Structure formats: C-alpha cells, structure tokens
Amino acid sequence: MNLEDLYPFVLPSAPGCPDPTLLHHLRQAAIEFCERTLAWQQDLDPIVSVVDSQSYAMVFPAGSVLVKLLAFTVDGDEANVVTPEKGRRLALNDSGRDVAWTDDRVSVKVHPTPTEAGVVYGFKAALKPTQAATAISDSVGEHYAKEIAAGALAGLLDMASVSWADPVKAAQRREYFNDRIGTVSAQVAKGFSRGAQNVRGFFY
C-alpha cells in the first residue's frame, strides 16, 4: 500500500499540509509502529547454502529493512535464532546445534558452517519501512491505517508556526497511537489468537 493512500486519514485534521511534509510524517509513524509492534512479518526469500560459507546476505522486500529475525529453518526443520554473542560462542565451541544470528540486520550467519551446497535456509522476519520508503505492507496498511495516521498527526499537529498546529490534539493523537501500539504488540505476541499459546523466544 502506498503511503499516499493514507492521506485522506490525515488531511482533514491538517488542512494545507504540503505533500512532502505529510509523506514524511506518515513514513516516520509507520516506521515507529512497525518497529514497536513487529506487526509487519514476512517470510524472506530462501537462502541456499554454499560450502564453507557461514555468512549470507538477506533479501528484503523493496523499501523495507529488518527489525528482528523471528524464526529459522534448515531444509524445513525448525532451528533457532540466537543473539550474536550466543552464536559466536556456539561456533567457537563447535556445537552441532543449528542456529542463526545477525550482527548487522543485513546479513545472517549460520552454524554449523555448511559442508555441502544446496541446504535451504528459511527465515521469518519482522520488517519496517526504510527512511526512503513510499509504501508499506498491504496487510499493515489495511489493518492499521488509523493508527499510522494518528502517529503522523501527533507530529504534524505539534509543529510550530503552521496553520494546522494544535498541541492539545497532538497529545491526544500520541496517546491513542501509544495505546494502540501496546494493544497490537500484545496481539502480535499471541499470534492474534485469543487462546493461550506456548511462545518460544527468538532474538536477533
């Protein structure tokens, strides 16, 4: 979904706001929302192993960057995402346990280092828009347009020396934005299920 599609949610409360300013605040709100809720989740393109290569570049959808690695599979079998410190420790100790981690949120490292080509590594990731993005995930835009618009308005209405400024409403929009982030974060953590789940922790 293009961020421009969210303009109608914002413009009635900020009449006269220039498009570049509107786009900037929507982008910042979308980045914050995705970063804090982990609501934009996606399976990345599979990575195929190369002999004796431990590090691999991850490929993200255009206009997105990694927030957190959520899951890792090896030829379809579940493995573990660990912290960089734990990954390096397991590699140093030559553990046979399949793990993955990222030091820079751009590339991923796996252990054990593959001794054969053709092993398929799968990753599920939480993403957020880049600072140059003009679009967000269709799913995020469809479900959370009002939340992202509220985050954008929190910034827009708090601007100084503009005709649409309204600090009181800015504070109200920020409170709503934060409240919804808390609610959505809890829903995401539960997998949008009302029932109790066994939740397994993963870390980048």
N, C-alpha and C positions, 0 to 999 in steps of 0.2 A: 504494500500500500504506500502510495506517495504521501509524504508529509503534507503536501499541499491539499490533500483530501481532508485534512483536519482543520483547515482554515475556517469553515463555517462554525466550528465549535468554539472558536476564539474571537473572531472579528466582531460579533455583536457586543462583546464586552470591552473591546479595544478598537473602536472605530477610528479610521485614519491611520492605523499602524502600517508602515511600509512592509511590503512582502519580504524583503531580506531580513528585517528585524523579526517578523513573525516566524519565518522559517528557522532562524537561529534559536529562538526560544522553544519552539516545538522540538527541535533536534535535541537541545540540552535536556528537556523534560523527558524525552524518550530514552536518552542515554541513562539518565538517573533512574528512571522507572525500571528499565531492563536490568541495570546493574544491581539494584537493591532487591528486586523480586525474583530474578532468574526466570522470568516468565517466557523469554524467547529461548526455547530449547529446540535443538535440531541435531539430527544425525549428520555427521560430516562425511565427505567422500571417503570411502575406504582407502587405506594405505597398504601397499603390498611390500613385503619385506625385501631387502637386499642383503646378501650375505655380508656379515661382519659390519653392518651399519646399524648403529644404535639410535641415531637422531634422524627425524623426518619432519619435513615442512607440512604443516596442516593447511588445508584449503578451506577458506570460509566463504559463505555467500557474499556477493558483491556488496560493499557498503557496511560490512559488519566486522567486528573484532571479538576476540574471546574474552568472556568474563571468567568462566570456570569450566574445567573438564568435569563432566558428571559421571561418565561410565566408559569402560574399556573392555573390548572383547578380542579374543585371539581365535581366528577361524570359527567365530560364532560362539565360543565358550566365554563365559563371564570371567573377567580378571579384575584387577584393582587399579584405581587411580590413587596415587600417594603423593605426599609432599616431596619437593626436590631433595630435601635432606634425607628422608627415608629412602628414596630411590637410589641416591648415591651410596647410602650405607648398604643397601641390599646388593647393589652391583659390586661394591668393594668386597663384600663377604661372599660373592659368587653364589647368591641364593638362587635356587631354581624356580622361585615363585614368579609368575607373570605379573608385572606391574608396569605402569606408565606414569610419567610426570612431565610437567613443562616448567622450564626455568624462565621463559620469556613470553609466554602466551602466544608465541608464533610457531615454534617448533615443539615437537614432542619427543621424548626419549623413552625407549622401551628396555626392559630387562626380562629375561636374558637377551643378550645381543644375538640376533638370529644367525644360525649356522647354515640356513638354507634359504633360497629365494622362494617367493610365492606365498608366504604366510600372510593372511589377510588380517589387518588390524582395523577394528571398528571403534569409533568414538562418538559419544553423545556429548554435546556442549551447550552451555548457556552463553548466549551472544548478546551484544549490544550494538547500536549503530556507531559508525565512525564519526569523527568530527566533520567529515565532508559529506555524510550521507544525505540523500534526499528522499529516502524511503525506509520503511520498517517492515518487519514480517507482517504478512496479511493477517495472520492469526492474532498477533498482538494489537494491530490497528483495529481489527474488528471487535475485539473484546474489551479494549482499554482506551478507546478514543477519548472518552470523557475524562479519564484520569490524566492522560498525557496533556490534554487541553488545559486541565486545571493547573498542572505543573507549569505549563507555559504562561498562563495568566498570572500565576504567582510572581513570576519575574517581570512580565510586561507591566502589570499594574503597579509595581513597586519602583518603576523607573522615574527618575526625576525630570522635571521640565518637559513633560509630554502631555498632550491634551487628554489622554485616556487614563492618566495616573489615578489610582485610588488605593492608598495604603491599607485601608480597612478591608476592602475586598481582596487585596493581595494576600493579607494574612489569613483570610477565610479560605482562599483557594489553596494556600500552602498547607493549612491544617487538613483540608479534605484530601489533598494529594498524599500527605504523610499517612493519614488514616487508611487510605485505600492501599497504599504500599504495604502496610502492616497486614491487612486482610489478605491481599493477593499473595504475599510471601508465605503466609500460613497455608493457603490453599495449594500453592505450588509444592511446598514441602510435603503435603499429604497426597500429592498426585491428583488433586481435585476430587478426592474420594472422601465421603463422609465417615466411612468406617476406619477403624484403626489399621495401621499398616506396620510391618516391620521395615523400618527405614535404615538403610545402610549408608554410612557416611563416606563421602568421597571428597578429596581435596586436590587442588591444583598445586 
